[in-house]
Amino acid sequence: MAQVICITGKICCGKTTYAAGLCRQRGAVLLSVDEIMLALFGQHCGSMHDTYTERTKAYLYAKALELIQAGVDVVLDWGFWQRKDREQARRFFAERQIPCVFHGIDIPDAVWRQRVAARNQAAASRQASAYFVDEALAAKCAGLFEPPGPEEIDLWIRN
């Protein structure tokens, strides 16, 4: 049976790069909130950002079910920054008897800072479709991120 792999980690830790490699290895489909949000709204969608993000997640949960029913593995790349989000994903798929595992990415702060700088350079030069992470966004995201406990993660990726 196909399964769902949820990728968790703080902003700019390498989730999307890891997820893309995982998709290539497994023949899985990547479902990304950021990909859709950036395609539709660009860098900013103002006060509607959280509403659009939640709508996008609901849409991607439904798409994940369609793909699983077709026998295709799915990789969900949207951070799962808070415990409640990780619990919701596990519950959603468990209620449908769909295997769901979490891969957690954990990197040292120095590596994280390098990745933020590299992403910002790529975003500014339009070499990548990614959010520009200024100090305010980095602080906001850090405040939202709840590091997962060891019981929440099936596979740790540590660089």
C-alpha positions in Angstrom: 0.0 0.0 0.0 1.1 3.5 -0.8 2.1 5.7 2.2 2.4 9.3 3.2 5.7 10.8 4.3 5.4 14.1 6.1 8.5 16.3 6.3 9.0 18.5 9.4 11.7 21.0 10.3 12.1 24.7 10.7 12.1 27.1 7.7 15.1 26.8 5.4 16.4 23.6 6.9 16.3 21.7 3.6 12.9 20.1 3.7 12.0 20.8 0.1 15.4 19.6 -1.2 15.1 16.5 0.9 11.5 15.9 -0.2 12.4 16.2 -3.9 15.1 13.6 -3.5 12.8 11.3 -1.7 10.2 11.7 -4.5 12.8 10.7 -7.1 13.9 7.7 -5.1 10.5 6.4 -4.4 8.5 7.6 -7.5 6.4 9.6 -5.1 4.5 12.8 -5.7 5.4 16.0 -3.8 2.6 18.1 -2.4 3.9 21.5 -1.3 1.9 24.4 0.3 4.7 26.8 -0.6 4.7 25.8 -4.2 1.0 26.5 -4.6 1.0 29.7 -2.5 4.0 31.2 -4.4 2.5 30.2 -7.8 -0.8 31.9 -7.0 0.2 34.8 -4.8 3.9 35.5 -5.1 5.9 36.6 -2.1 3.0 38.3 -0.3 -0.7 37.7 0.0 -1.3 40.1 3.0 -3.7 39.5 5.7 -5.2 36.4 3.8 -2.0 34.4 4.1 -3.1 32.2 6.9 -6.5 31.6 5.4 -5.1 30.7 2.0 -2.5 28.4 3.7 -5.3 26.5 5.5 -7.3 26.2 2.3 -4.3 25.0 0.4 -3.6 22.3 3.1 -7.2 21.1 2.9 -6.9 20.8 -0.9 -3.6 18.9 -0.6 -5.0 16.5 2.0 -7.7 15.6 -0.5 -5.2 15.3 -3.3 -3.0 13.0 -1.1 -6.0 10.7 -0.7 -6.6 10.5 -4.4 -2.9 9.7 -5.0 -2.8 7.1 -2.3 -5.9 5.4 -3.7 -4.1 5.3 -7.0 -1.2 3.5 -5.3 1.2 6.4 -5.4 3.4 7.4 -2.4 2.9 11.1 -1.3 5.4 13.4 0.3 3.9 16.3 2.2 6.2 19.3 2.4 4.8 22.0 4.5 6.8 22.0 7.7 4.3 20.6 10.3 5.9 23.2 12.6 3.5 22.6 15.5 2.7 19.4 17.4 -1.0 19.9 16.7 -0.3 19.9 13.0 1.7 16.7 13.2 -1.0 15.0 15.3 -3.7 16.2 12.9 -1.8 14.6 9.9 -1.3 11.3 11.8 -4.9 11.2 12.9 -6.2 12.1 9.4 -4.4 9.3 7.7 -4.8 6.8 10.5 -8.6 7.2 10.3 -8.3 6.1 6.7 -5.9 3.3 7.4 -3.2 5.0 5.4 0.4 4.5 6.6 1.9 7.9 7.6 5.5 8.5 8.7 7.3 11.6 9.7 10.8 12.5 8.6 12.4 15.2 10.7 15.2 17.5 9.6 17.5 18.9 12.2 20.5 21.1 11.3 22.9 23.2 13.3 22.3 27.0 13.5 25.4 27.8 11.5 24.2 25.6 8.6 20.7 27.1 8.9 22.1 30.6 8.6 24.0 29.6 5.4 20.9 28.1 4.0 18.8 31.2 4.7 21.4 33.3 3.0 21.6 31.0 0.0 17.8 30.9 -0.3 17.5 34.7 -0.1 20.1 35.1 -2.8 18.3 32.6 -5.1 14.9 34.2 -4.3 16.2 37.8 -4.9 17.7 36.8 -8.3 14.6 34.8 -9.2 16.7 31.6 -9.6 14.3 29.9 -7.2 10.6 30.1 -6.4 10.9 30.5 -2.6 10.0 32.9 0.1 12.6 35.6 0.9 13.3 35.1 4.7 14.1 38.4 6.3 14.8 38.8 10.0 11.1 39.4 10.8 9.9 36.2 9.0 12.7 34.2 10.5 11.7 35.4 14.0 8.0 34.7 13.3 8.7 31.2 12.1 11.1 30.4 14.9 8.3 31.4 17.3 5.9 29.1 15.6 8.2 26.1 15.4 7.7 23.5 18.1 10.6 21.0 17.8 9.2 17.5 17.6 9.9 15.0 20.3 11.7 11.8 19.5 8.3 9.9 19.7 6.9 12.0 16.9 9.6 11.2 14.3 10.1 8.0 12.4 13.3 9.0 10.7 15.7 11.8 11.6 17.8 13.5 9.0 20.6 15.4 10.6 23.3 17.3 8.7 
